[in-house]
Amino acid sequence: MLIDILQVLFGFILGAVLGFFISRKLMTKYLKKNPPINEEMIRTLMSGMGRTPTQKQVNQMMKQMQKYM
């Protein structure tokens, strides 16, 4: 009886841990393939704020974004 409960509990814990690592791996792979923001979006945002961005500024923003991914 006690062994059965421990096996079920161990199964839930193992499933949760494996699910977490597998989903984290899949999400990082997806975000590298499809970044949430690209250069065109940065240009549009900066133009919307009333400034015309240079390529250097766009590259700096892209590096900042990739640093936190």
C-alpha positions as CSV (number, residue, x, y, z in Angstrom):
1,M,0.0,0.0,0.0
2,L,2.7,2.5,1.0
3,I,5.0,1.4,-1.8
4,D,2.2,2.0,-4.3
5,I,1.6,5.6,-3.1
6,L,5.4,6.3,-3.2
7,Q,5.6,4.9,-6.7
8,V,2.8,7.2,-7.9
9,L,4.3,10.2,-6.1
10,F,7.7,9.4,-7.6
11,G,6.1,9.2,-11.0
12,F,4.4,12.6,-10.7
13,I,7.6,14.2,-9.5
14,L,9.7,12.6,-12.3
15,G,7.1,13.6,-14.9
16,A,7.0,17.2,-13.7
17,V,10.8,17.5,-13.8
18,L,11.2,15.9,-17.2
19,G,8.3,18.0,-18.6
20,F,9.9,21.2,-17.3
21,F,13.3,20.5,-18.9
22,I,11.8,19.2,-22.2
23,S,9.5,22.2,-22.5
24,R,12.4,24.6,-21.7
25,K,14.6,23.1,-24.4
26,L,11.8,23.3,-26.9
27,M,11.0,26.9,-26.1
28,T,14.7,28.0,-26.4
29,K,14.9,26.2,-29.7
30,Y,11.7,27.9,-30.9
31,L,12.8,31.4,-29.8
32,K,16.2,31.0,-31.5
33,K,14.4,30.0,-34.8
34,N,11.7,32.7,-34.5
35,P,12.9,35.6,-32.4
36,P,10.1,37.7,-30.9
37,I,11.5,40.9,-32.3
38,N,13.5,41.7,-35.4
39,E,15.3,44.6,-37.0
40,E,12.2,45.9,-38.8
41,M,10.2,46.0,-35.6
42,I,13.0,48.0,-33.9
43,R,13.1,50.5,-36.8
44,T,9.3,50.9,-36.6
45,L,9.4,51.4,-32.8
46,M,12.2,54.0,-33.1
47,S,10.4,55.8,-36.0
48,G,7.2,55.8,-33.9
49,M,9.1,57.7,-31.2
50,G,10.1,60.4,-33.7
51,R,13.7,59.4,-34.4
52,T,15.3,57.9,-37.5
53,P,17.5,55.0,-36.4
54,T,20.9,54.3,-37.9
55,Q,22.0,50.8,-38.6
56,K,24.5,51.0,-35.7
57,Q,21.6,51.8,-33.3
58,V,19.5,48.9,-34.7
59,N,22.5,46.5,-34.3
60,Q,23.0,47.7,-30.7
61,M,19.3,47.1,-29.8
62,M,19.4,43.7,-31.4
63,K,22.5,42.7,-29.4
64,Q,20.7,43.9,-26.2
65,M,17.7,41.8,-27.0
66,Q,19.8,38.7,-27.8
67,K,21.7,39.1,-24.6
68,Y,18.6,38.5,-22.5
69,M,17.4,35.5,-24.5
